[in-house]
């Protein structure tokens, strides 16, 4: 099959990595796959740009689509015409803007698949598609009567346990036990303030505990101020934004990860990555987290986070391989094509 993924974002964050891994697995299965991304917004200050990543993977689509929510109406019209002229079997849209462009610019004979990556994208105005994917089973009920399948997070093979975790911690300059991390953009939905408050309470019974905050974003400075106000400067490490193998090294060094909220990707990829690295996952019950967490936080309060962390509970989770996930999505494409 000739598959075109549409991802109207200039950032290598949110669903972007999942889309890339899905596209790679589909290509490995013998299909022709490219990914079109936002080509208008070239300057991205707080996050890593997507274009170089997709280009390095050999997935970047060069079909001339601007695919941006910032595009002028006539440029959107141009995208519609250019998409309509394409020769593809599947158009797989990942954001609302993609879906609208694909809905009105669908190439002749192509099936349209829509991936819903967060519940907020499910509106009464959701355009029609031949099939849908959702990030967790809890969302399926909102698409009753439509062809729908759960799309779990795909995980890169570089996410695996450390061969020598203690040596890795020494290299990173990390000490303390337990070594707890939060690995996400600093934004309100991720609840870093809750994490810091919970960590302060945890330290009352575990004086050697250390918190590692990996990421950047708009709330870094407010969280730094909170850490100072609680007298935790010596116990909290701000690791900044990390990418690739360096990010994996930081993740491997941890004892557990706290995932206290999700952003625009409810598949909970960070939890799957942590589990692949042998890191315990403590999480709130959002999105796909219940299927990936070792223990769920009963409610978003410091006391509940500490209780979950101290429980020591570990769950056995058999996460499907990228190949299996891709095969199921390809089967969804085939069903949609057969029933058009």
Phi, psi and omega in degrees: 000151173260115188242130176241116174269138177247125183222093185282062178214143176266003189254143172270068181204179183059228183282354189304313182294322178297318178298316180298315181293323176295314180298318179297316180294323177293321178294319177298333179279001174103013182257159178268114190227133171224163180232122175265132180233174178299116180255004181272312184274095184270333181262108177240115190278312190267348184226164180286135179289148184277326187305309180300325180295309181293327178295316180296330180277354182075022184253348188294125180282135181244036182274007175086012179279131176279319170050059181227142175292347179265001181293147174288160181305320182289330176287327174296318177300320178296320176299319179301314182293319181292321178294317182299332182276353183287155176249092180223160179265330183224131168249117183249105183268140185244342177231167183302317179299317178301316184297317179295316179298315182290326181298320184260348180241023183301128176296151182299129177085353182276147172268150181248121177246137177240125172263123174264115185263347177209144184303332182297343178282347180274102180235165177297338181271009181303121180296158180289154176210166180282335178196162183225154166238151180229158185281343181205158183295335182294342183269343186302323183298342179275358177235039181301136178089358180243157177285117187216148179215147176284133175251100180289167176290138173267149186233128178295146182295344180287345177278103180208160183299151177290141177290325178217092185296322181295319178295320179297318179297321178296319179297324181273356180073030182257134175227168176109159179204130359285155178259109187249142180229156166233128187235087182192167174296141179282093176218160188307320185295341183272350172058048176296324180299320176296318180298317180293318179296318178296320180296320178301320178289321179299323181296337180296332179250352181222081187298337182269005183293150177225142178248129179245121181251110182255122179140176175221186181139182190295336186257013180301310184295315175302324179289322175301317179296321178297318179299317179295317182297331180268002179068035185252014186306320184283349185249357183238129178250124173265104186275348181075184180286131179234149181224160174058220182298329179295318176299317180299320180299316178297318181294316180299332185287344188277156170275319180208156178244135174260119175249098190256013177171156181245157179259241182261018175224099184274010175284347177064050182301321181300324179292319179295321178295318180297314180299321179297333179270005180077023182258132180293143183243121173250122190214158172280166184272055179252150173052229182270005183300322180303333181273353184241340185284147170286323179211139180263141175282125186296323177205155184283069176232155178303319182298318181291323178296314179297317180301315180294319181296318184282350183293332181073004182298136174230132182254149175267114182237121177264098183276135181294152178287162176301322180297318180293317179299315180298319180298321180291323178291320177297322177296323177297318176303312183298319177299316181296320180293321182290333186256009179289000000 
